[in-house]
């Protein structure tokens, strides 16, 4: 959907259109899954917070992992549930960028926190004598803060850069927004504005691919 100045104000999530015949069943199943995710994660978080014997680095990282799980699912399930009950699945460009930011940052934070948990186990197993001096409360807090900060910072730069660009399309072929698909629309718009640059880029890729294929053929001939 566009206004008079050809600025896209609404994006369509076309991935939901294939679920018209069984939306009610899919809605109930998705709602059940979302409730289970909240119940399991909140149980773990509350248990770790209440039980002081679990105030150890590994459980602190596990608590952060559960919080990140709730954060990531909050970026997908509510919107998806709403779309299942709606006649059309639409979202604003800013909402699309926000959902993409939440999903991407949650996935990156998962890897960061899992890396910290692996490091904690490495110190506990390989350097048990210095474990308590290495994994102090201050260091655990700093590591957890960095594990959240780095993904948020990197994804913020990417999201802000995408938000300042012009979109050429309004169709997202998914049931949710990811920055990669939005950036594709931006790139397509850029290629339409600069066709010579696009054609020259294609020529470079063609020549590079042809030379690589020629090199592979020569390598196979030499091996045979």
N, C-alpha and C positions, 0 to 999 in steps of 0.2 A: 504494500500500500504506500502511495506517494502523495505528497501535497503538491501545490502549484509550482514550487521551486524545484521539483524532482528530487526532493530529499526523502529518503526512505524512513518512514516512521514506525512501520510494523514489519516484523519478520514472521514467516510461517514455518512451523516445524512440521514438515511433511511426513516424518517417520511415524506419526501417530495415526495417519489416515488409513493404514492397513489393518487397524484393530477395530473397525466399526462393528463387526459381527459378534465380537465377544468382549466388548469393553467392560461390561458389568462384572463378569468373572475375573477379568484381568485387574479391575479396580479393587475387588475384594482381596485377591491374592497379593497385590502390591501393598495394600493397606496392612494386611496381616504381616507381611515381611517387614514393613517399616516399623510396626509396633514391636516385633520381636527384636529388631536391631536396637531400638530405644531401650527395651527392657533389659537386654543382656548387657549393653554398654553402661547403662546407668547403674545396674547392680554391681558391676565391677568397680566403677568409679566410686560409688558410695562406700563399698566394702573397703577399698584401699584407703579412703579418707578417714573412715571411722576407726579401723583397726591400726593402732600405732605400730604393731609388730610388722606391718607391711610397708612401713615408711623406709623402704630400701630403694637404691637406685633403679633396680630392674622393675619394681612395681611402680615407681614414679614414672618411668618411661612407658610402662604398660597403661597407666592412667592417661597419659598424654595421647597415646595411640587410640584409646577409646574415645577421648574427647574429639580427636581429629575425625574419628569415624562418624560421630554425630554431626560434626560440622560439615563433612563431605556429603552425607546423605541428606542433610537439610537443603543442600543446593540442588538436589535432583528429585527426591520423592514428592514433596508438596506440589511442585509445578507439574510433575507427571500425573499425579492423582487428579489435579484440577483439569488437565487436558483430557483425561479419560472421561470426565463428566461434561465436557464442553463440546459444542458442535464443531468448533474450529480451534486449532492449536496455534495461537499467536503469542508473540512476545515482543516487547520493545527492544530496540538496539542496545539501550543501556542495560536492560534486564538480561539480555542475551550475554553481554560482556560480563555482567556480574555473575551469572551462572557459570560461564566458562572459567572465570577467575576462581570461584569457589571450588569447582571440580578439579582444576589443574593444581591449585595450591594444596588441596587436600591430598591429592595423589603424590605430589612432591614431598609434602610433610610426612607422609607414610614412609617413604624411602629414608628420609632423614632420621626419623625416630627409630626405625628398624636398624639403621646403621649404628645408632647409639646403643641400642640393645645388644647388638653383636659385639661392639667394643666393650661394653660392660662385661659380657660373658668371657671375652678374651682376657681381660684383666683378671677376672675372678679365677679362671682356670690356669692361665699361663703365668700369672704373677700374683698368687694368692697372698704372699707375705706383705705386699705393698698395696693391696686392694683398697683398704680403708683410707690410706693416705692419698691415693690417687683419686678415688671416687668420693670426694668429700661432698657435703651438702651444697657448698657454694659452687663447686665445679659442676655438679649435677644440674643445678638451677641454670647456670650459664649455658651448658650444653643443650638443655631443653629449650632455652630461649633462642639460641642460635638455630636450632632445628626448626623452629617456627618462623624465625625472622627471615632466613635466606629464601625459602620458597615464596613468602609473601612479597619480599622485595623484588625478586626476579619477575614474578608474575605481574606485579604492579606495573613495572616498566613495560612489559609486553602489552598489557591491557590498555594502558594510557596511550601507547604508540598506536594501537589499533583503533582506539576511540577517536583519534584525531584525523583518521583517514576517511575517505568517502566510499560508501558502499554502492555497488552496481546491481546487486540482486537482493531479493527479499525472501528467498527460499532456502531453508536449512534442511537438507535431507537426513535428518536425525530426529530422535525423540527428545534431544536435549541440545544445548548450545556448547560448542567447544571453540576455542579461539582459532584453531587451525582452519575451520570452515569459514569463519568470518574473515580471516586473513586471505582466504581464497577469493572471496568476493572483492576484497580490496585490491588484490593482485590483478584480477580480471578487469577491474575498473581502470587500474593503472595501465594495463596493456592496451585497452581501448583508447586511452588518452595518448599513448606513446607506441603506436604500432611499429615504428621503425626499430625501436629498442627491442620490442618483442620478437620481431623477425630476425634481427641480428642475433638475439640470444638463442633462438631456435637453430640458426645456422651453426653457431658455435657448438651447441649440443650435438647436432647432426655430425659435424666434422669430427668432434671428439669421440662420439660413439663409433663412427666408421673406422677411425684409426685404432680404437680399442679392439674392434672386431677383427681388423687386419692383423693386429699383434697377436690376438688369441689364435687365429688360424695358423700363423707362422709357428707359434709355440706348439700347437698340436701336431703340425707337420714334423717339427724337429723331434718331438717325442716318439712319433710313429716311426 
